[in-house]
Amino acid sequence: MARVVVLGSSNTDMVVRVPRLPGRGETVLCGTFEKGPGGKGANQAVAAKRAGADVVFITAVGDDAFGKEALDLYRQEGIDVSYVKVTNQVSSGVALIFVEAGGENMIAVAPGANNRIDPEGVASVADSVFESTGVFLASLEVPFESVLRGLRRAKASSLTTILNPAPTTPELASKILDAIEFVDILTPNQSELRTLLGLSEADEIDPDLAAQKLRAKNPRLELVVTLGSKGCLVVSNEVTFVPSRVVEAVDAVGAGDCFNGALAVALADGKALVHAAEWARDAAALSVTRVGAQSGLPFRSEIDRLEPVPKR
């Protein structure tokens, strides 16, 4: 069975569904509220588990009701939570999310316990977690120094490493670029890629030039650039466009995390990167047709049943 180690955040999502996203200083009424599990790391861990992998999750939660609920859910999913840190010093992470009718969203996060994932804690994870074959997947809602420690350990043990550089800020960009030597596959969206390259939102992205710049410290680096509803670009020895699967989206929250979790599983299964991206595309397409960052994540049997996307 495929094996995936996930390092990332655990949050509780507070979701308000509104007819449209509010502007600055604006109040939008007629919304509905729901609470559910979330966090980029947790979403990716659950996505990978449902996609068929054995999953070890490295994260932190508060010693509070939200933390207890999260741990219970991870155990129910069958995720190994041996390396989830429980702290009574801060609360569990919380994300406040607006979702409009078409599925687009706005998110603000209070990291809480996620900031207590420290490099020493990552270093204390048993060697056996990193020494087995598989994939290491990390994202950036946790301290970067801890992510770097995880990437270093994974590369030293010859795991395939995936870094989902989300969220990316100009302040983080230089640190991410310095860590590229420990990354096999980088999975930014267009906005994150522009930030890494020092471009503005108005600048066009040349995938080949982007790859050349990012490969300055790692000539073997491969990119999967997610394009939202358009699909994704796989940048390796050549650039391959993977078109989207046309679906009726109702909730895009967690779609990128679903993509990354499924991508990790496909690579751990031995799929080539383009085929892995196609499979991950299918998983993400299923996820946006359902409500909830984690409740909407598909299972492997559902992904495998989908018909191939016609060539465009």
Secondary structure, DSSP 8 states (H G I E B T S, - for coil): --EEEEE---EEEEEEEESS---TT----S-EEEEEEE-HHHHHHHHHHHTT-EEEEEEEEESSHHHHHHHHHHHHHT-B-TTEEEESSS--EEEEEEEETTS-EEEEEE-GGGGG--HHHHHTS-HHHHHSSSEEEEESSS-HHHHHHHHHHHHHTT-EEEEE--S--HHHHHHHHHHGGG-SEE--BHHHHHHHHT--TTS---HHHHHHHHTTS-TT-EEEEE-GGGEEEEESSSEEEEE------S--TTHHHHHHHHHHHHHHTT--HHHHHHHHHHHHHHHTTSSSTTTT---HHHHHTS------
